[in-house]
Amino acid sequence: MTDIHPEHEMLDQCLASVPCKVTGVLHLGAGIGQEAPVYVKHGIQRVVWVEANPQLIPRLRANVEAL
């Protein structure tokens, strides 16, 4: 999971325009971690992924564990 999906370009642009360095994210409703490439691109190393749907957790873990 390395490419930024077109759906996440707005998040990418938002993070690029923040006047300070974002060092961490509390991501509520993480789904399968599809925003991870955006966080990696912006050097955000601390992300707490919160997902309530237990069926998504294995895929979420697989997508973000290498980060």
GISUL-V980262 format. One record per residue. N is the residue number from 0. PSI is psi in degrees with one decimal (999 if undefined). OMEGA is omega in degrees with one decimal (none if undefined). NEAR is the number of other C-alpha atoms within 8 Angstrom. Layout:
n=N psi=PSI omega=OMEGA near=NEAR
n=N psi=PSI omega=OMEGA near=NEAR
This chain:
n=0 psi=91.3 omega=-177.4 near=6
n=1 psi=-24.6 omega=-178.3 near=5
n=2 psi=144.8 omega=176.4 near=5
n=3 psi=118.2 omega=-179.9 near=9
n=4 psi=144.2 omega=179.3 near=6
n=5 psi=-29.7 omega=178.5 near=5
n=6 psi=-21.3 omega=-175.2 near=5
n=7 psi=10.7 omega=178.7 near=10
n=8 psi=-33.5 omega=179.4 near=9
n=9 psi=-42.0 omega=176.5 near=7
n=10 psi=-43.0 omega=178.2 near=8
n=11 psi=-46.9 omega=-179.6 near=9
n=12 psi=-39.0 omega=179.2 near=8
n=13 psi=-47.6 omega=179.4 near=8
n=14 psi=-33.9 omega=178.8 near=9
n=15 psi=-25.9 omega=-176.1 near=7
n=16 psi=-5.3 omega=-179.6 near=6
n=17 psi=129.1 omega=-175.0 near=8
n=18 psi=-5.4 omega=177.5 near=4
n=19 psi=164.2 omega=-179.3 near=4
n=20 psi=123.7 omega=176.0 near=5
n=21 psi=124.2 omega=-177.4 near=8
n=22 psi=-12.4 omega=-179.0 near=8
n=23 psi=157.5 omega=-178.3 near=8
n=24 psi=136.6 omega=167.7 near=9
n=25 psi=105.5 omega=-173.6 near=8
n=26 psi=102.2 omega=178.7 near=9
n=27 psi=133.1 omega=-175.8 near=7
n=28 psi=50.8 omega=-171.5 near=8
n=29 psi=-20.7 omega=-178.4 near=11
n=30 psi=-121.0 omega=178.7 near=10
n=31 psi=16.1 omega=176.8 near=10
n=32 psi=27.5 omega=-175.3 near=10
n=33 psi=-14.9 omega=178.2 near=9
n=34 psi=-5.0 omega=-176.4 near=8
n=35 psi=-43.1 omega=-179.8 near=11
n=36 psi=-31.7 omega=178.3 near=11
n=37 psi=-44.7 omega=179.7 near=11
n=38 psi=-41.3 omega=178.4 near=10
n=39 psi=-45.7 omega=-179.4 near=10
n=40 psi=-35.0 omega=-176.7 near=7
n=41 psi=10.5 omega=174.7 near=8
n=42 psi=21.1 omega=179.6 near=7
n=43 psi=113.7 omega=-174.5 near=12
n=44 psi=-23.3 omega=-179.0 near=9
n=45 psi=107.7 omega=177.8 near=7
n=46 psi=125.9 omega=172.8 near=9
n=47 psi=114.4 omega=-177.8 near=7
n=48 psi=122.5 omega=179.6 near=10
n=49 psi=119.4 omega=179.0 near=9
n=50 psi=126.8 omega=-176.7 near=11
n=51 psi=-20.8 omega=-177.3 near=5
n=52 psi=107.7 omega=-177.0 near=7
n=53 psi=-22.3 omega=178.8 near=6
n=54 psi=-22.5 omega=-179.6 near=5
n=55 psi=-16.3 omega=-173.0 near=10
n=56 psi=-46.1 omega=180.0 near=11
n=57 psi=-42.2 omega=179.8 near=7
n=58 psi=-38.1 omega=175.8 near=8
n=59 psi=-50.5 omega=179.8 near=12
n=60 psi=-45.8 omega=-179.6 near=9
n=61 psi=-36.6 omega=-177.4 near=8
n=62 psi=-27.1 omega=-173.6 near=12
n=63 psi=-8.0 omega=-174.9 near=9
n=64 psi=-30.4 omega=-179.6 near=6
n=65 psi=-10.1 omega=-179.2 near=5
n=66 psi=999 omega=none near=5
